């Protein structure tokens, strides 16, 4: 048993957690929408970064950390459960594309 993000993981819960939770699903949708919004011109991405980028970066990091939390990974390994939910994978993929867009912004 392990405690991650305020949730106590037991082997039964870990098996269920390889499937998406409601919050994982909502986060994946939000990340998908953000990735779509950032399919803009270089100037549009620059403006988006200047308006929300500095406040937004810590949230991006939280999305990534949520999927690769070392304590949760250890709990999964101890329970012999592998894998991350599909929605968490999607969230990381989409948010990584947003980071890639920001990497092209000179002011970032």
N, C-alpha and C positions, 0 to 999 in steps of 0.2 A: 504494500500500500504506500502511496506517495501523495504529497500535497502539491498541487501546481495551480497557480492562478486562483487560489481559494477553493479548489475542488479536490476532494480526496479521491484518488484513483484506486480502484480495486480491479482485479482481472476482468470482472464482468463489465464494469464501466469502460475499461480500456477497449474491450471488443466493440462496444457501442460507439466509442469515440473515434474509431477508425472510419466510421460513417460521419456524415456532417451533422453538426448541431444547428439549431436555428440561427444562433449568432454567427457561426462559421459561414452559413449560407448568405446571411445579410452582408457580412464583411466582404465576401467574394463578389456580391452584386455591386457594392459600393466601389470596390477596387476596379471592377470592370468598367463602371461608369467613369471613374477618374481617368482610367487609361484611354477611354474613348475621347474624353474632353481634351486630353493632352495630345491628340492627333491633330495638331494645329501647325500653323506656320512657325518658323523660328521666333518671329516677333510675338506671336500669340503665347508661345510657351514662356518667353522672357517676361511678358507682362503677368502671366499666371504665377510664375515664380516670385516676381517682385511683390505681388499682392498676397500670396498665401504660402509661398515656399518655405520660409524660415519657420513658420508655425506648423507647417505640414510635415516637415522632415521627421520630427520625433514620432509622429503617428505612423509614418511609413516604417520606421524602425520597429515599432511595437507590433505591427502586422507581421513582419518578418520574424521577430523574436518569438511571437506567439506560436509560430509553426515549428520552430526549432529550439524550443526550451529544453535545455539539458536535463533538468529534473524530470520533465515529462518523458523524454526519450529514455532515461534510465528506468522509469516506472514501466514503460512499454516493454523494454528489454527484459526486465525482471518478470513480467507477466507473460513473456514470450509472445508478445503482440507487436507486429511491425507495421510500419506504414503510417502515413499521414492522410487525413481525409482529403477527398477530391477538392472540396471547397477551399481548404487551406492551401493546397497546391495552386489552385487558380488564383487565389489572392496574392500569393507570392509572385507568380508569373506576371500578373497585371501590374503590381506595384513596382516590380523590377523594370518594367517598360517605362513607367513614369520616371523612375530614377534615371534611366537611360536618356529620356528626353531632357531632363534637367541637366544631365552631364554636358549637353551641348550648349547650355546657356552660359554666356561669358560672365554674367554677374553672379552666377551661382558659385 
